[in-house]
Amino acid sequence: MPDSQDARFTEGSVASVRMTLTVTRYHQQLLELAGILINEEQRHRYSLAVIVAHMACEMAVERVVAEVTAGVSRSPKMHGYNLGNETNLTIYTRLTGDEIQNRTSFWGKFEKSANRRNNIVHNRLIPSPEEAAESLVATTALIRYLEHRFGIG
């Protein structure tokens, strides 16, 4: 049985434990991690922060798509969940009816951030702290929008 300074458990003893369960979605945890990486103020961490922030978006989009296609046998399949990809954006719009690119003020900033993420991954770009922060703002805006519109919070 466990042994600690706070409580000793012996065979036959009964312990009362009060727990509070807080559910945090992966996309929320990843956004939080991106913020931590930016705040570490280490040059190589800015790249990771942008990548992690976009991973958060992809997980949120995947959740939306899964919910709107639940029970639908023939729905178009996305090739990843990066809405910075024009093909994925077209399929997302067709599946959800949400023309996110036309109805949100943050879309241009999100696209810029998605291009930054691609340049980090494929061209070894190292973003500035300001660019990493801009990406975090843009990706957070996308996720907040999806949470509000589709209730995926």
C-alpha positions as CSV (number, residue, x, y, z in Angstrom):
1,M,0.0,0.0,0.0
2,P,1.2,3.6,-0.6
3,D,3.1,5.3,2.2
4,S,3.4,9.1,2.4
5,Q,3.8,11.9,4.9
6,D,0.1,12.9,4.6
7,A,-1.5,9.5,5.1
8,R,-0.5,6.0,6.0
9,F,-2.5,3.2,4.6
10,T,-2.6,-0.2,6.3
11,E,-4.3,-3.3,5.3
12,G,-8.0,-2.9,6.1
13,S,-8.0,0.9,6.4
14,V,-10.4,3.0,4.5
15,A,-9.3,6.3,3.0
16,S,-11.6,9.1,1.9
17,V,-10.3,11.0,-1.1
18,R,-11.9,14.0,-2.6
19,M,-11.0,14.7,-6.2
20,T,-11.9,17.3,-8.7
21,L,-11.7,16.3,-12.3
22,T,-10.8,18.9,-14.9
23,V,-11.0,17.9,-18.5
24,T,-8.7,19.8,-20.8
25,R,-8.7,19.0,-24.4
26,Y,-5.4,18.2,-26.2
27,H,-5.7,21.3,-28.4
28,Q,-6.0,23.5,-25.3
29,Q,-3.0,21.8,-23.8
30,L,-0.9,22.3,-26.9
31,L,-1.8,26.0,-27.1
32,E,-0.7,26.3,-23.5
33,L,2.6,24.5,-24.3
34,A,3.2,26.8,-27.3
35,G,2.9,29.8,-24.9
36,I,5.4,28.2,-22.5
37,L,7.8,27.6,-25.3
38,I,7.6,31.2,-26.3
39,N,8.1,32.4,-22.8
40,E,11.3,30.4,-22.4
41,E,12.9,32.9,-24.7
42,Q,15.3,30.5,-26.3
43,R,15.7,30.9,-30.0
44,H,15.1,27.3,-31.1
45,R,12.0,27.2,-29.0
46,Y,10.2,29.8,-31.1
47,S,10.1,27.3,-34.0
48,L,8.7,24.6,-31.8
49,A,6.1,27.0,-30.4
50,V,4.7,27.7,-33.9
51,I,4.7,24.0,-34.8
52,V,2.9,23.0,-31.6
53,A,0.4,25.8,-32.0
54,H,-0.5,24.5,-35.5
55,M,-0.7,21.0,-34.1
56,A,-3.3,22.3,-31.7
57,C,-5.3,23.7,-34.6
58,E,-5.1,20.4,-36.5
59,M,-6.4,18.5,-33.5
60,A,-9.3,20.9,-33.1
61,V,-10.2,20.7,-36.8
62,E,-10.0,16.9,-36.7
63,R,-12.5,17.0,-33.8
64,V,-14.9,19.2,-35.7
65,V,-14.8,17.1,-38.8
66,A,-15.3,13.9,-36.7
67,E,-18.4,15.4,-35.1
68,V,-20.0,16.7,-38.3
69,T,-19.3,13.5,-40.2
70,A,-20.4,11.1,-37.4
71,G,-22.8,8.6,-38.9
72,V,-22.1,9.7,-42.5
73,S,-20.9,6.8,-44.5
74,R,-19.6,8.7,-47.6
75,S,-17.9,11.9,-46.7
76,P,-14.9,13.4,-48.4
77,K,-11.7,12.6,-46.6
78,M,-9.2,15.3,-45.6
79,H,-5.5,14.7,-46.1
80,G,-4.5,16.0,-42.7
81,Y,-6.3,18.8,-40.9
82,N,-4.2,21.8,-41.7
83,L,-6.7,24.5,-42.9
84,G,-3.7,26.4,-44.3
85,N,-3.8,23.8,-47.1
86,E,-6.3,24.9,-49.8
87,T,-7.5,21.3,-50.5
88,N,-8.2,20.7,-46.8
89,L,-9.9,24.1,-46.5
90,T,-12.2,23.2,-49.4
91,I,-13.1,19.9,-47.9
92,Y,-13.6,21.4,-44.5
93,T,-16.0,24.0,-46.0
94,R,-17.9,21.3,-47.9
95,L,-18.3,19.2,-44.8
96,T,-19.2,21.9,-42.3
97,G,-20.8,24.5,-44.4
98,D,-18.5,27.0,-42.6
99,E,-16.7,29.4,-44.9
100,I,-14.3,30.4,-42.2
101,Q,-12.0,32.1,-44.7
102,N,-14.8,34.6,-45.6
103,R,-16.4,35.2,-42.2
104,T,-13.6,35.8,-39.8
105,S,-11.2,38.7,-39.2
106,F,-8.3,36.5,-38.1
107,W,-8.1,34.4,-41.3
108,G,-5.4,36.4,-43.0
109,K,-3.2,36.2,-39.9
110,F,-3.9,32.4,-39.6
111,E,-2.8,31.9,-43.3
112,K,0.3,33.9,-42.7
113,S,1.1,31.8,-39.6
114,A,0.4,28.5,-41.6
115,N,2.9,29.7,-44.2
116,R,5.4,30.4,-41.4
117,R,4.8,26.9,-40.0
118,N,5.5,25.4,-43.4
119,N,8.7,27.5,-43.8
120,I,9.9,26.3,-40.4
121,V,9.2,22.7,-41.1
122,H,10.4,22.6,-44.8
123,N,12.9,25.5,-45.1
124,R,14.4,25.7,-41.6
125,L,13.0,29.2,-40.9
126,I,13.7,30.4,-37.4
127,P,11.0,32.8,-36.4
128,S,11.5,35.8,-34.2
129,P,9.8,36.0,-30.8
130,E,7.3,38.4,-32.3
131,E,6.5,36.0,-35.2
132,A,6.0,33.1,-32.7
133,A,3.7,35.3,-30.6
134,E,1.7,36.3,-33.8
135,S,1.3,32.6,-34.6
136,L,0.1,31.9,-31.1
137,V,-2.5,34.7,-31.4
138,A,-3.7,33.5,-34.8
139,T,-3.9,29.9,-33.9
140,T,-5.7,30.7,-30.6
141,A,-8.2,32.7,-32.6
142,L,-8.9,29.8,-34.9
143,I,-9.4,27.4,-32.0
144,R,-11.6,29.8,-30.0
145,Y,-13.7,30.2,-33.2
146,L,-14.1,26.4,-33.6
147,E,-14.9,26.0,-29.9
148,H,-17.6,28.6,-30.1
149,R,-19.0,27.6,-33.5
150,F,-19.0,23.8,-33.0
151,G,-18.9,23.4,-29.2
152,I,-15.7,21.4,-29.1
153,G,-14.4,23.2,-26.0
